[in-house]
Amino acid sequence: MLAFVTRRISAMIFVLVSISILVFLIFFATPGVDPAARIAGRNADQETLAQVRHSFELDKPLPIRYLSMMRHLFVSQDLTSYVNRGAKVIPQLTQAIPATLSLVIGAAIIWLGLGIFFGIKAASSRRKWIDPTIGFLGIIGISLPVYWLGEVVNLFTQAKLHNSVFRWVPQLGYVGITDNPFQWFLHLLFPWLTLAVLYAGIYVRVLRNEIRMVMSEDYIKTERAKGASETRILYKHATRMSLITLVSLFGLDFGSLVGGYALLTEVVFGIQGVGRLTYQSLQNFDLPVIMATVMYASFFVVFMNALVDVLYAVLDPRVRRV
Amino acid sequence: MSLKESSEAIFSESPGKIALRSLRKDKRARISLAILGVIVFLSLTAPLYSHFIAHTDPFESTLDATIMVNGITTPVLEASTTGLGLGITPIGPTWNLSHYFIGADSQGRDVLARLFYGGRSTLFIGVSSGLLCLLLSLLIGIISGYYRGWVDAIFSRVLDIIWAFPVYLLAISLSVVLLTSGLSLGFIHLGPGSFALPIFIIGVVYVPYIARPIRAQVLALRENDFVRAAVGSGAKNSTIIFREILPNIIPSLMVFIPIIVALSMLTESALSFLSIGVQPPAASWGTIINDGLGLLYTRPMVGIAPGILIAFTAASLNLYGDAVRDALDPKSRARGD
């Protein structure tokens, strides 16, 4: 077990280092791209460009710049922004993390709840229309662009209806949970629901198919022959087996959320989280901030992946030897 | 189906034919193909619509034009009457196909005509990058699954890295860098407005999601007796790959195609929405949603209509994907899916 964990952790570090190099190369070594020109602005003359190159250390060789950036990011933690000179990157990131975590955790709770409830319903209901209806809603869920759904939600809650039905919906933005828990909840309610729709659609479909698949296994027939009730078979056996698949799916989805749909949701709802921070810094080419947020988002993915693997190894000892 | 019929079916038809027949009978496949057909047709005939019916150029700003609505001369763009009166309010839906059916955008351009043109970009990029992704995945999946060893090790590590790189962050980073200056690789130069860039970017980011399952399938196929027999009979690697391995992967490819096209399309529109996908003056459904952002509270139709089209297209593709999966997997029908 110890060897497995060590191997997993070293693989994690390898992936993270590679990602940091990849990001660095994308921004500094893409053929035909001159970061100095980006920073200096459109009509900068040669002198300004040279000055920019010198002051941002762009005249030094790539490996040295990479190592220096990593040292500032992880060791001395005093990496500064390119755009607001002197503004430290790490505090910006740590300020943004609570908003993002609130968003993704809340949305995850909602989509897991919806996904599991309707997934079981679709797989087990005896009424004929329920399964196709839930299946149809699931398809709709996975097909709606999340940012567009956010816009539509804003249209309903922030425009005309804001004076009547949705009077209680606050303006777009984010309020910390420690500042005012009730306002925190109100501000995040619609972003949560918007973000959850897509994944609820995915989870309903996956869980339903998994349960149906397990239900046709031989050991379920054995249970039936032994006289176990359908409810017991559904919950004790089929759902429990299917949830294992769901756990691994959840690990991957939750990990990739920070750099994916959460980013779009934050942009649409004006939530100042890691995603919106990344988006803003991408627009003005603020590489240190991008580097920090990408590293954070990738760490999230890699960590959740590793967690899923370890959980699997705990559940299924055969995996450890692979 | 009686026993006699079914046994005939087994002996007289290839699995592909059986799947195709059950796909033809599938109601979901019919409905989704019909919807897709209409959307593709409207997109392809976009120039005809804008030229002969709407008489407008959807890429040209018409800031001071007027049109006749119900006998009244109405300006296409009006000074805003709400708020500070600084902005402009484009004309709303006229529900008249010959001009501004669902209104104009903030530059006075016909939104419906733009939607049809936008469909061309979105569908073209979605299909091209989906196919590119499939091709790359097939190549990587087969090579690393078939040859194993150090080739597999290298490819798997690369896939691990792309996998852990959040899809949207990777796509956004690449877009931000490439769209400002284009990509120049020696003799190839892709301008910032080229569709090749979003196609390439979207095609690459989803490779791990397809290449990994293909690799796993090839690894399993390689241990099968018919492949061993081919190896034992001295067949060349290329023969084994094309004659024995590839035909057995095609069913999963058929299932992947609609899903990956839908995914690519959604990604394209998201990038275009963030204004790092399709570049103006070209339009895609994502860029039109972005155009509609500023008009959300006055002319919501501009932003809402393209989203409905995206949702319809993606839902049809996913529905069709379900139908294909069930047609290729007879067991799923036995389960009552």
Interface residues (C-beta under 8 A of the other chain):
Chain A: A11 F14 V15 L16 S18 I19 L22 V23 I26 F27 T30 P31 G32 V33 D34 R38 G135 I139 I140 I142 S143 L144 P145 V146 Y147 W148 L149 E151 V152 N154 L155 Q158 A159 N209 R212 M213 M215 S216 S256 V258 G259 G260 Y261 L263 L264 V267 T278 Y279 L282 Q283 F285 I290 T293 V294 A297 S298 V301 V302 N305
Chain B: R157 D160 I161 W163 A164 F165 P166 V167 Y168 L169 I172 S173 L174 V176 V177 L178 T180 S181 G182 L183 S184 L185 H189 A262 L266 S269 A270 F273 L274 I276 I289 G292 L293 L296 Y297 P300 G303 I304 P306 G307 I310 A311 F312 A314 A315 L317 N318 L319 D322 K331 S332 A334 R335 G336 D337
